[in-house]
Amino acid sequence: MKKALLALTIAAISGTAMAQLPDFLGKGEYTVRTDISKQTLKNADLKEKHKVQKNIGFRADMPFDDIHHGMRFEVSHSRDKKDMYVVTESTTKPFGKDVKEKRTDVYAGYTYTQPISEATKLRAGLGLGYEKYKDAVANEKGTVSTEREAFYTKAHADLTSDLGGWYLNPWAEVKVDLDAKLKHNATVAGVSADINAKTRGWGVGVGANIGKQITDTVGIEAGPFYKHRHFKASGSFVLDGGNIRVDPTKINEYGVRVGVKF
């Protein structure tokens, strides 16, 4: 029931924007961007290292009025490969190589913009989102597939300073899971009791873009960013007769964001 209500809320926020679409088209800011990054994951003895990761996204900032109130909509998707290892105090053993992973993220929320000076404005927002990732490891021992989906709330803020043809745009965000679930299924010999458990988690992100206006309506921007995601699953599975607890997962991602704004 909670998941259905969250989905309806996101749809309602998006529907409000669609109802006023003609006005938004002329006044909005739209950004198509690519994140080029490296990502590492740590979960107990399991470590993951991504190849160079490319995440493609779209963001629309659409105003309700000429100054303060508006809406932000974001969507992103990536299909990447990663290597997985089992690491102990004395050994590091490959667990999976070139494992395919898919990630999708959708967000919609309210924004409030406050001019600080003639050249600087602060924009803050709060909204709801949905994210999902999925991977699967297959080798001679069997297959292990993992899927996590979460409805979350996100607070974000960014500062834009006009530098005369150039602009500086530092930003930050915090997200907290509202309803999330981890699914873990295995066909490996000795593994049983697949996981289908609730999780709880949070994440933070910071970055700064510097942009250049090419024309009155088109600009390019680029800058570094860092994101951290932390979540814990309240579940366990059985491996070779022993009960294995699902430990907290920590994900670190850092890279460069490149985009076109129009």
C-alpha positions as CSV (number, residue, x, y, z in Angstrom):
1,M,0.0,0.0,0.0
2,K,2.8,2.4,0.9
3,K,4.6,1.7,-2.4
4,A,1.4,2.4,-4.3
5,L,0.8,5.7,-2.5
6,L,4.4,6.8,-3.2
7,A,4.1,5.9,-6.9
8,L,0.8,7.9,-7.1
9,T,2.4,10.9,-5.5
10,I,5.3,11.0,-8.0
11,A,2.8,10.6,-10.8
12,A,0.7,13.5,-9.4
13,I,3.7,15.8,-9.2
14,S,4.6,15.0,-12.8
15,G,1.0,15.4,-13.8
16,T,0.9,18.9,-12.4
17,A,3.8,19.9,-14.7
18,M,2.2,18.2,-17.7
19,A,-1.0,20.2,-17.2
20,Q,1.0,23.5,-17.5
21,L,3.4,22.2,-20.2
22,P,3.1,25.0,-22.7
23,D,4.2,27.6,-20.1
24,F,7.0,25.4,-18.8
25,L,8.5,24.8,-22.3
26,G,9.3,28.5,-22.8
27,K,10.6,29.2,-19.3
28,G,12.3,26.0,-18.2
29,E,16.0,25.0,-18.0
30,Y,16.8,21.6,-19.6
31,T,20.0,19.7,-19.2
32,V,21.2,16.6,-20.9
33,R,24.3,15.2,-19.2
34,T,26.6,12.2,-18.9
35,D,28.4,11.2,-15.7
36,I,31.7,9.5,-16.4
37,S,32.8,7.9,-13.1
38,K,34.4,5.1,-11.1
39,Q,32.4,3.2,-8.5
40,T,33.4,0.8,-5.7
41,L,31.1,-1.2,-3.5
42,K,31.9,-2.9,-0.2
43,N,29.7,-5.5,1.5
44,A,31.5,-7.6,4.2
45,D,34.0,-9.7,2.2
46,L,32.5,-8.8,-1.2
47,K,34.0,-5.9,-3.2
48,E,33.0,-4.5,-6.5
49,K,35.0,-2.4,-8.9
50,H,33.3,-0.8,-11.9
51,K,34.9,-0.2,-15.3
52,V,34.6,3.4,-16.4
53,Q,30.9,4.0,-15.8
54,K,28.7,6.1,-18.0
55,N,25.4,7.3,-16.7
56,I,23.1,9.3,-19.1
57,G,20.5,11.6,-17.6
58,F,18.0,14.4,-18.3
59,R,16.9,17.2,-15.9
60,A,14.2,19.8,-16.3
61,D,13.8,22.8,-14.0
62,M,10.4,24.3,-14.8
63,P,9.1,27.5,-13.0
64,F,5.5,28.0,-11.7
65,D,6.1,31.8,-11.6
66,D,8.7,34.3,-12.6
67,I,10.8,34.2,-9.4
68,H,10.4,31.6,-6.7
69,H,8.3,28.5,-7.2
70,G,9.0,25.6,-9.6
71,M,9.5,21.9,-10.2
72,R,12.4,19.6,-11.0
73,F,12.1,16.4,-12.9
74,E,15.1,14.0,-13.4
75,V,15.6,10.7,-15.1
76,S,18.9,8.7,-15.6
77,H,19.9,5.3,-16.7
78,S,23.2,3.3,-17.0
79,R,24.3,-0.1,-18.2
80,D,27.8,-1.0,-17.0
81,K,30.2,-3.8,-16.3
82,K,32.0,-4.5,-13.0
83,D,34.4,-7.0,-11.5
84,M,33.5,-8.7,-8.2
85,Y,36.0,-10.1,-5.6
86,V,35.8,-12.0,-2.3
87,V,38.4,-10.4,0.0
88,T,39.6,-11.9,3.3
89,E,42.6,-11.0,5.4
90,S,44.8,-13.3,3.5
91,T,43.3,-13.8,0.0
92,T,41.5,-12.0,-2.8
93,K,39.5,-14.3,-5.1
94,P,37.6,-13.3,-8.2
95,F,33.8,-13.8,-7.8
96,G,32.6,-12.4,-11.1
97,K,34.2,-10.6,-14.1
98,D,32.5,-8.2,-16.5
99,V,29.3,-8.6,-14.5
100,K,26.5,-6.5,-16.2
101,E,24.6,-4.0,-14.0
102,K,21.6,-1.8,-14.8
103,R,20.6,1.3,-12.9
104,T,17.6,3.5,-13.3
105,D,16.6,6.6,-11.3
106,V,13.5,8.8,-11.6
107,Y,12.8,11.9,-9.4
108,A,10.2,14.7,-9.3
109,G,10.0,17.5,-6.7
110,Y,9.2,21.1,-5.8
111,T,11.9,23.8,-6.0
112,Y,12.2,27.2,-4.4
113,T,14.6,29.8,-5.9
114,Q,15.8,32.8,-3.9
115,P,17.9,35.5,-5.6
116,I,20.9,36.5,-3.4
117,S,22.3,39.2,-5.6
118,E,22.0,40.3,-9.2
119,A,24.4,37.6,-10.3
120,T,23.7,34.8,-7.8
121,K,20.6,32.7,-7.0
122,L,20.1,29.8,-4.6
123,R,17.7,27.0,-5.5
124,A,16.5,24.4,-3.0
125,G,14.1,21.5,-3.5
126,L,12.4,18.5,-1.9
127,G,10.7,15.6,-3.6
128,L,10.2,11.9,-4.2
129,G,12.1,9.4,-6.4
130,Y,12.4,5.8,-7.4
131,E,15.7,3.9,-8.1
132,K,16.4,0.4,-9.1
133,Y,19.6,-1.6,-9.8
134,K,20.0,-5.2,-11.0
135,D,22.9,-7.5,-11.6
136,A,23.6,-11.2,-12.1
137,V,26.7,-13.3,-11.7
138,A,27.0,-16.6,-13.7
139,N,29.8,-19.1,-13.5
140,E,30.5,-22.8,-13.4
141,K,29.1,-23.0,-9.8
142,G,25.7,-21.4,-10.7
143,T,24.1,-18.0,-10.7
144,V,23.6,-15.2,-8.2
145,S,21.2,-12.3,-9.0
146,T,20.7,-9.2,-6.9
147,E,18.0,-6.6,-7.3
148,R,17.3,-3.5,-5.1
149,E,14.5,-1.0,-5.6
150,A,13.7,2.0,-3.4
151,F,11.3,4.8,-3.1
152,Y,13.1,7.7,-1.5
153,T,12.8,11.4,-0.6
154,K,15.5,13.8,-1.6
155,A,16.5,17.3,-0.5
156,H,18.8,19.2,-2.8
157,A,20.3,22.7,-3.2
158,D,22.4,24.5,-5.8
159,L,23.9,27.9,-6.1
160,T,24.3,29.6,-9.5
161,S,26.7,32.6,-9.9
162,D,26.9,34.5,-13.2
163,L,30.5,35.3,-14.0
164,G,29.9,37.2,-17.2
165,G,29.4,34.6,-19.9
166,W,30.5,31.9,-17.6
167,Y,28.7,30.5,-14.5
168,L,29.6,28.5,-11.4
169,N,27.1,26.0,-10.0
170,P,28.0,24.0,-6.8
171,W,25.4,21.6,-5.7
172,A,24.6,19.1,-2.9
173,E,21.9,16.5,-2.2
174,V,20.7,14.1,0.5
175,K,18.4,11.2,0.0
176,V,16.7,8.9,2.5
177,D,14.9,5.7,1.7
178,L,11.1,5.6,2.5
179,D,10.3,2.1,1.2
180,A,13.0,-0.2,-0.2
181,K,13.5,-3.9,-0.8
182,L,16.4,-6.2,-1.6
183,K,16.0,-9.4,-3.6
184,H,18.8,-12.0,-3.7
185,N,18.4,-15.3,-5.5
186,A,21.1,-18.0,-6.0
187,T,21.4,-21.3,-7.7
188,V,24.9,-22.0,-6.3
189,A,25.3,-25.3,-4.6
190,G,25.1,-25.0,-0.8
191,V,23.1,-21.7,-0.9
192,S,19.5,-21.6,0.2
193,A,16.9,-19.3,1.7
194,D,16.8,-16.6,-0.9
195,I,16.5,-13.0,0.4
196,N,13.4,-10.9,-0.1
197,A,13.8,-8.3,2.6
198,K,13.1,-4.7,3.5
199,T,16.1,-2.4,3.6
200,R,16.9,1.0,4.9
201,G,19.4,3.5,3.6
202,W,20.6,7.0,2.8
203,G,22.9,8.8,0.4
204,V,24.7,12.1,-0.1
205,G,26.2,13.8,-3.1
206,V,28.2,16.9,-3.8
207,G,29.7,18.5,-6.9
208,A,30.4,21.7,-8.7
209,N,29.9,22.6,-12.4
210,I,31.4,25.5,-14.3
211,G,29.5,26.4,-17.4
212,K,29.9,28.6,-20.5
213,Q,27.0,30.2,-22.4
214,I,27.6,29.5,-26.1
215,T,24.4,31.3,-27.3
216,D,21.6,33.1,-25.5
217,T,19.8,29.7,-25.1
218,V,22.5,27.0,-25.1
219,G,25.4,26.4,-22.7
220,I,27.8,23.7,-21.9
221,E,29.0,22.7,-18.4
222,A,31.3,20.2,-16.7
223,G,32.6,19.5,-13.2
224,P,33.6,16.9,-10.6
225,F,31.2,15.1,-8.2
226,Y,31.2,12.6,-5.4
227,K,28.3,10.4,-4.2
228,H,28.0,8.0,-1.3
229,R,25.2,5.4,-0.8
230,H,24.7,3.4,2.4
231,F,22.1,0.8,3.0
232,K,21.5,-2.2,5.3
233,A,19.2,-5.2,4.6
234,S,17.5,-7.1,7.4
235,G,17.9,-10.5,5.9
236,S,20.2,-13.6,5.8
237,F,20.7,-16.7,3.7
238,V,22.2,-20.1,4.3
239,L,25.6,-21.0,2.7
240,D,27.1,-24.5,3.2
241,G,24.9,-25.0,6.3
242,G,25.8,-21.8,8.0
243,N,23.6,-18.7,8.4
244,I,25.1,-15.7,6.6
245,R,23.9,-12.2,7.6
246,V,23.6,-9.5,4.9
247,D,26.0,-6.8,6.1
248,P,25.7,-3.0,5.4
249,T,26.6,-2.0,1.8
250,K,28.7,1.1,1.1
251,I,28.9,2.5,-2.4
252,N,31.3,5.3,-3.4
253,E,31.2,7.0,-6.7
254,Y,33.4,9.8,-8.0
255,G,33.8,11.3,-11.5
256,V,33.1,14.1,-13.9
257,R,29.7,15.4,-15.1
258,V,29.4,16.9,-18.6
259,G,26.2,18.4,-19.9
260,V,24.5,20.7,-22.4
261,K,21.9,23.1,-21.0
262,F,19.2,24.8,-23.1
